[in-house]
Amino acid sequence: MQLMRLTQAKGFQIKPSLTNSVRNILMPKPIIWSNLSKKDFDNILDYLDKNWGHRVAANFIDLTENIVNQISINPRQFPICYKRKKVRKCILTKHNTIFYRDGKINVEILRIYDTRQDPNTLTFK
């Protein structure tokens, strides 16, 4: 209270940039999907819908949405797999892994990769 009176009396103002830069821990970061991750997700959904049915595809959508929300709230909970590129990985299912990058402002989903493929073909563009 005394600090507030002192700042008002002397004409000091708290800079808005300092108060706005502090992010609440429970406040989720925005998610940005790369073009490759959108393509991967569409391919997986097409495969599941064609071979396993609509219900399995819908369950995969729900699972992905829950995991992406979890990543948005706490992006550092999953391990870094490519240290130079600061890429983290989250195992979505036993056949699919989400690769993402935790930025200062947002989280970028880089790939949803099928783990049965050759790992040397994994690229992040």
C-alpha positions in Angstrom: 0.0 0.0 0.0 2.8 2.4 0.9 4.6 1.6 -2.4 1.4 2.4 -4.3 1.1 5.8 -2.6 4.8 6.5 -3.1 4.6 5.7 -6.9 1.5 7.9 -7.3 3.0 10.8 -5.4 6.3 10.7 -7.3 4.6 10.0 -10.7 6.1 6.6 -11.2 4.3 4.0 -13.4 4.9 0.3 -13.6 5.8 -0.5 -17.2 3.1 -2.6 -18.8 5.6 -4.7 -20.6 6.9 -6.1 -17.3 3.5 -7.0 -16.0 2.3 -8.5 -19.3 5.4 -10.7 -19.9 4.7 -12.8 -16.8 2.8 -15.9 -18.0 0.6 -17.7 -15.5 1.8 -21.3 -15.2 -1.7 -22.7 -15.8 -2.3 -20.5 -18.8 -1.9 -22.6 -21.9 0.3 -21.5 -24.8 -1.2 -21.3 -28.2 -0.6 -24.2 -30.5 0.7 -23.8 -34.1 0.5 -26.8 -36.5 3.1 -27.0 -39.2 2.1 -28.0 -42.7 3.9 -31.3 -42.3 2.0 -32.0 -39.0 -1.3 -31.2 -40.7 -0.5 -33.5 -43.6 0.6 -36.3 -41.2 -2.6 -35.9 -39.1 -4.8 -36.0 -42.2 -3.0 -39.1 -43.5 -3.4 -40.9 -40.2 -7.1 -40.1 -40.1 -7.7 -41.2 -43.6 -5.9 -44.5 -42.9 -7.8 -45.1 -39.7 -11.2 -44.2 -41.2 -10.6 -46.4 -44.2 -9.2 -49.5 -42.5 -10.5 -49.3 -38.9 -13.7 -47.3 -39.1 -15.1 -44.0 -38.1 -15.1 -44.8 -34.3 -11.4 -45.5 -34.2 -10.7 -42.3 -36.1 -12.8 -40.3 -33.7 -11.0 -41.8 -30.7 -7.7 -40.9 -32.3 -8.9 -37.3 -32.7 -10.0 -37.2 -29.1 -6.7 -38.6 -27.9 -4.7 -36.1 -30.0 -6.8 -33.2 -28.7 -6.2 -34.2 -25.1 -2.5 -34.7 -25.6 -2.1 -31.4 -27.4 -4.0 -29.6 -24.6 -1.7 -31.2 -22.1 1.3 -30.0 -24.1 -0.2 -26.5 -24.3 -0.5 -26.3 -20.5 2.9 -27.8 -19.7 5.1 -28.1 -22.7 8.3 -29.1 -20.8 6.8 -32.3 -19.4 8.1 -34.4 -22.3 11.7 -35.1 -23.0 13.9 -33.3 -25.6 14.9 -35.7 -28.3 16.9 -33.4 -30.7 18.8 -31.0 -28.5 20.2 -28.7 -31.2 16.7 -28.1 -32.7 15.1 -28.0 -29.2 12.5 -30.6 -30.4 10.5 -32.6 -27.8 8.6 -35.8 -28.3 5.4 -37.2 -26.9 4.3 -40.7 -27.5 0.7 -40.4 -28.7 0.1 -44.1 -29.3 2.4 -47.1 -29.8 2.5 -46.3 -33.5 2.5 -42.5 -33.4 4.7 -39.8 -31.8 4.2 -36.1 -31.7 7.3 -34.0 -32.2 7.0 -30.3 -31.1 9.1 -27.3 -30.3 8.4 -25.2 -27.2 8.8 -21.5 -28.0 8.6 -18.4 -25.7 5.1 -17.5 -27.0 3.7 -20.6 -28.5 4.2 -24.4 -29.1 4.7 -25.6 -32.6 3.6 -29.1 -33.5 6.2 -30.2 -36.1 5.2 -33.8 -36.9 3.0 -36.6 -36.0 5.2 -39.4 -37.0 4.5 -43.1 -37.6 7.1 -45.0 -35.5 7.0 -48.0 -37.9 8.8 -45.9 -40.6 12.5 -45.6 -41.0 13.7 -43.0 -38.5 16.2 -41.6 -41.0 13.3 -40.2 -43.0 12.1 -38.0 -40.1 12.6 -34.4 -41.1 11.4 -31.1 -39.6 10.8 -28.3 -42.1 
